[in-house]
Amino acid sequence: METKPLPREAALIINAHSRKGQDLFETARDKLVAAGVILTACHAVKDPDEMEQTMRTVVASGVPMVIVGGGDGSLSGVVDEVVGKDCVFAVLPLGTANSFARSLHLPLDLDGAIDVIANGQRRRVDLGMIDDDYFVNGASIGLSTMIGETVPHKLKRYAGRVGYLMWALKCSVRFRAFRLTIDDGTQSQTLWATELRILNGRHHGGVALSDTADVGSRKLLLQAVVGQSKVALARDWYAKFFKLRDKDACSRDFVGECFKVTIDPPQRISIDGEVLACTPVTAKIAPGAIEVAVSATG
């Protein structure tokens, strides 16, 4: 397969509201320049609502690569602007879980991520879609949505994944299972579930939830934690986090290009960590939607 080197010129956009973004903006800028990346524009965006417009303006300028620093929600909120454009999407993983970076096999430390941007290559990858909204990594329905809607920003910023776990225990007290219907256009199946994950890559919440899902598979993975037991939901996360032999015992996978998802009662949907939609929805794959920066060694 033919590979192309990454552009030397780029614009840098960092979500300074993300867990690490405010502290690392100047460091990242200086290290990128030292690595040989020519930065035509640099933006530390303190208001997350301005990320999308900043990205749109930068891409419209014709820059060949945009480096985005932040978590999965920051990436998902701006990735629409490079779909269909001759502009490479490069990632500085500065969030809490960094699931998209993990699925791209990117280093999670700043120096390693910058080395990829300075010396890596392009790779065309898929995006997921919830109705008309693109996402980079995953959407979820269930307890994780409740957590995403209510978790205090300071707990998320300073306690990281431990903070998520603490808040998950609090939210689980009032969480209830739901009736899930998945229709792939040829078959409709209804089951009880406590969580539904809609995955482009194999990670969600920083945890590898699948051994087979891939950002280049041209398929979407829907993974349901089946039944009505909250204990089974906790066990599923535990087993997948520690990669136990029976880690898939509580979940069921559906793989395809397009699904209609209906839930009784209707549920809100967390898209890459941001609660942005509500069922029913259509979940589908956007094959080869963007080019990203990845390691030259694979």
C-alpha positions in Angstrom: 0.0 0.0 0.0 1.4 3.4 -1.0 2.0 5.8 1.8 2.5 9.6 1.7 4.6 11.7 4.0 3.0 14.3 6.2 3.0 18.0 5.3 5.7 20.1 6.9 3.3 23.1 7.4 0.4 22.9 9.8 -1.9 25.0 12.1 -2.1 24.2 15.8 -5.4 24.3 17.7 -5.5 23.3 21.3 -8.5 23.1 23.6 -7.2 25.1 26.5 -10.2 24.0 28.5 -9.2 20.3 28.3 -7.5 18.5 31.1 -4.0 19.2 29.9 -4.5 21.7 27.1 -4.1 25.0 29.1 -0.8 23.8 30.7 0.7 22.3 27.5 -0.1 24.8 24.8 3.2 26.8 24.8 5.2 23.6 25.4 3.6 21.8 22.5 4.0 24.8 20.2 7.7 25.1 21.0 8.4 21.4 20.6 6.6 21.2 17.3 8.7 24.0 15.9 11.9 22.4 17.3 10.9 19.1 15.5 10.7 20.9 12.2 7.0 21.6 11.9 6.2 25.0 10.3 3.3 26.4 12.2 1.3 28.9 10.1 -1.2 29.6 12.9 -1.5 28.7 16.6 -4.7 28.9 18.7 -5.2 28.2 22.4 -9.0 28.1 22.6 -10.3 28.7 26.1 -14.0 28.6 25.2 -14.9 25.1 23.9 -17.8 26.6 21.9 -15.3 28.4 19.7 -13.3 25.3 18.7 -15.5 24.5 15.7 -15.4 28.0 14.2 -11.6 28.2 14.8 -11.2 24.9 13.0 -13.5 26.0 10.1 -11.5 29.2 9.6 -8.1 27.4 9.7 -9.2 24.7 7.2 -10.6 27.4 4.9 -7.2 29.1 4.8 -5.9 26.1 2.9 -3.4 24.8 5.5 -2.4 21.2 4.5 -2.5 19.8 8.1 -4.3 20.8 11.3 -3.0 19.6 14.7 -5.7 19.4 17.3 -4.9 19.0 20.9 -7.6 17.9 23.4 -9.7 14.9 24.3 -12.0 12.8 22.2 -14.8 15.3 22.6 -12.6 18.1 21.2 -11.6 16.0 18.2 -15.2 14.9 17.5 -16.4 18.5 17.6 -14.1 19.7 14.9 -13.5 16.7 12.7 -16.5 17.5 10.4 -14.5 20.4 9.0 -11.8 18.2 7.4 -14.2 15.6 5.8 -14.0 15.9 2.1 -11.0 18.4 2.4 -7.4 17.9 1.4 -6.2 18.5 5.0 -4.6 16.0 7.3 -6.0 15.6 10.8 -3.2 15.3 13.4 -3.8 14.5 17.1 -2.2 15.7 20.3 -3.9 13.4 22.9 -4.4 15.9 25.8 -7.7 14.5 27.2 -8.7 12.0 29.9 -9.3 8.8 28.0 -7.7 9.6 24.5 -9.6 6.6 23.0 -9.2 7.8 19.3 -5.4 8.2 19.8 -5.3 4.7 21.3 -7.2 3.3 18.3 -4.7 5.0 16.0 -1.8 3.4 18.1 -0.4 6.9 18.8 1.9 7.6 21.7 0.0 9.2 24.6 2.9 11.3 25.8 3.5 14.8 24.3 7.0 14.0 22.9 5.9 10.8 21.3 2.8 12.4 19.7 4.9 15.2 18.3 7.4 12.8 16.9 4.6 11.1 14.9 3.5 14.5 13.5 7.0 15.4 12.6 8.1 12.1 11.2 5.1 9.9 10.5 2.8 9.2 7.6 -0.7 9.6 6.4 -3.4 7.0 6.9 -7.0 7.2 5.6 -9.4 6.1 8.3 -13.2 5.8 8.9 -15.4 8.0 11.0 -18.7 7.0 12.6 -21.9 8.9 12.2 -24.9 9.4 14.5 -27.5 10.6 12.0 -25.6 13.4 10.2 -23.0 14.1 12.9 -19.5 12.6 12.5 -17.6 11.2 15.4 -14.0 10.0 15.7 -14.2 7.1 18.1 -17.4 6.1 19.8 -20.9 6.9 21.0 -22.6 5.3 24.0 -26.0 4.9 25.6 -26.5 4.0 29.2 -24.6 4.7 32.4 -21.7 6.4 30.6 -24.2 9.0 29.2 -25.5 9.7 32.7 -21.9 10.2 33.8 -21.1 12.5 30.9 -24.1 14.7 31.6 -23.5 15.2 35.2 -19.7 14.7 36.0 -18.3 18.0 37.4 -15.6 19.5 35.1 -13.1 19.9 37.9 -13.4 16.2 38.9 -12.9 15.2 35.3 -10.0 17.6 34.8 -8.0 16.8 38.0 -9.0 13.2 38.9 -9.0 11.8 35.3 -10.1 8.2 34.9 -10.3 7.7 38.7 -12.7 10.6 38.9 -14.9 8.9 36.3 -15.0 5.7 38.3 -16.0 7.6 41.5 -18.8 9.4 39.7 -19.9 6.2 37.9 -20.5 4.5 41.3 -22.6 7.5 42.3 -24.7 7.5 39.1 -25.2 3.7 39.1 -27.6 3.9 42.1 -30.4 5.5 40.0 -29.6 3.9 36.6 -32.0 1.4 35.0 -31.8 -1.0 32.1 -33.7 -0.4 28.8 -35.3 -2.3 25.9 -33.0 -2.0 22.9 -33.9 -2.6 19.3 -31.2 -2.9 16.6 -32.2 -3.0 12.9 -29.5 -3.5 10.3 -32.0 -3.3 7.4 -32.4 -7.0 7.0 -33.1 -8.1 10.6 -34.5 -6.4 13.7 -33.5 -7.7 17.2 -34.9 -6.6 20.6 -33.2 -7.3 23.9 -32.7 -5.9 27.4 -29.4 -4.0 27.8 -27.7 -1.8 30.4 -25.3 -0.2 27.9 -24.8 0.2 24.1 -21.5 1.2 22.6 -21.3 2.4 19.0 -17.6 2.0 18.1 -15.5 3.1 15.2 -12.3 2.0 16.9 -11.6 -0.6 19.6 -11.4 1.7 22.6 -13.9 3.5 24.7 -13.2 5.4 27.9 -9.6 4.5 27.4 -10.4 0.7 27.6 -10.0 -1.8 24.8 -13.5 -3.1 24.3 -12.9 -5.2 21.2 -10.1 -7.2 19.7 -11.3 -6.8 16.1 -12.7 -3.3 15.7 -10.5 -1.0 13.7 -10.7 2.6 12.4 -10.0 1.3 8.9 -12.4 -1.7 8.8 -15.2 0.1 7.0 -17.5 -1.4 9.6 -19.2 -0.1 12.7 -19.3 -2.2 15.9 -22.4 -2.0 18.1 -21.7 -3.7 21.5 -24.5 -4.2 23.9 -24.1 -5.3 27.5 -27.1 -7.6 27.7 -29.6 -8.2 30.5 -30.9 -6.0 33.3 -28.1 -6.5 35.9 -26.0 -3.5 36.9 -23.6 -6.0 38.4 -23.1 -7.6 35.0 -22.4 -4.1 33.6 -19.7 -3.5 36.2 -18.3 -7.0 35.6 -18.2 -6.4 31.8 -16.1 -3.2 32.3 -13.9 -5.0 34.9 -13.3 -8.0 32.7 -12.5 -5.9 29.6 -10.2 -3.5 31.6 -8.1 -6.4 32.9 -8.4 -8.4 29.7 -9.8 -11.5 31.4 -10.4 -14.6 29.3 -14.2 -14.4 29.6 -14.2 -10.6 29.0 -17.0 -10.9 26.4 -19.3 -13.0 28.4 -21.8 -10.2 29.3 -21.8 -8.4 25.9 -23.0 -9.1 22.4 -21.5 -7.6 19.2 -23.3 -6.4 16.0 -21.0 -5.5 13.0 -22.2 -3.7 9.9 -22.4 -0.5 7.9 -25.7 1.0 9.1 -28.1 0.4 12.0 -31.3 1.9 13.2 -31.2 2.1 17.0 -34.4 2.4 19.0 -34.7 2.3 22.8 -37.7 2.2 25.2 -37.7 4.5 27.1 -35.8 6.9 24.7 -32.2 7.5 25.9 -29.7 10.3 25.4 -26.5 9.6 23.6 -22.9 10.5 24.5 -20.9 11.1 21.4 -17.1 10.9 22.2 -17.9 12.1 25.7 -20.4 14.8 24.9 -24.1 14.3 25.3 -25.5 15.5 21.9 -28.3 13.3 20.7 -31.3 11.2 21.7 -32.7 7.9 20.4 -34.0 6.8 17.9 -31.0 7.4 15.7 -29.3 5.9 12.7 -25.7 4.9 13.3 -23.5 4.3 10.3 -19.9 4.2 9.1 -18.3 6.9 6.9 -15.6 4.8 5.2 -12.2 6.4 4.6 -13.6 9.8 5.5 -10.4 11.6 6.6 -6.6 11.3 6.5 -4.8 11.2 9.9 -1.2 11.4 11.0 0.1 8.0 12.3 3.5 6.5 13.1 5.7 5.6 10.1 6.3 2.2 11.6 2.6 1.3 11.6 
